Amino acid sequence: MINIYDLEKRELEKKLTNNQIPKFRVNQIWDWLYSKLVHDFSEMKNVDAKTLKFLGDNFYIPNFEIIKRQVDT
């Protein structure tokens, strides 16, 4: 299994298109990961079941932990 955050966008695109997943899915997935900050692939509501299965079979989303929080005062 590959940490999906270890991939650059073009690497993810290559892995998806090599598995007959349309190129436009890359932008959807990227948005869910980096804008909406999902914790699980099942949260990606506009991504089809085939793509979600491929993601779940090949990648994982790590659990991030806040180590230090800085607050502007």
N, C-alpha and C positions, 0 to 999 in steps of 0.2 A: 504494500500500500504506500502511496505517495502523499505526503502533506501537500495539499493543493496550493498552499501559499508559497511553496518552494518553486512553483512554476511561474515563468514570465508569461505574459498574455499570448505571445506568439507560440510558445511551447504548448499551452493549453489548446490553442486553436489547432495545432498540428495533431495532437492526440485525439481531439474530437473529430476532425475531418477524416482522419485515417480510419475512424470507426463509423463512417457514414452518418455522422451527426452534423447538421447544417451549421455553416460558419457563423450565422447570426446568433446562435446560442452562446457563443463566447462572450458577447457583450452583455447578454442577460445574466450569465453566471458571474461575470466580473462585477457587475452592478450589485448583485446579491452579496458577494463576498466583501467588496470594498466600500460600498455605500450603505447598504442595509445591514451589514455585519451579522449575517446569519450564523447560527451555531450548528445547523444540521441541513443537509441537502433537501430534506422534505419541506423546509420552509420556503423553498424557491417556487412560489405559486404559479408563475408563468412559464415554467420549464416542464416539458412533457415527461411522461413516465419512463420512456426508453432512455432518455438522457439522464434522468435522476438515477435509474438503475446503473447505468454505466459509471456515473460519478461515484455512487456508493460502492461499486465493485472494485474501483481502481484507486480511489482517493479517500482521504479523510480530512476533516476540518479539526484542527487541534483546539483544545480548550486553552484559551489564553487566561493568564492570571495577572492581575495588577500587582506589580511588585512595589512601585512607589508612585504615589499620586502627588502632583504638585498643583497647588491652587494659587491663583493670582489674587493678591489681597490689596 
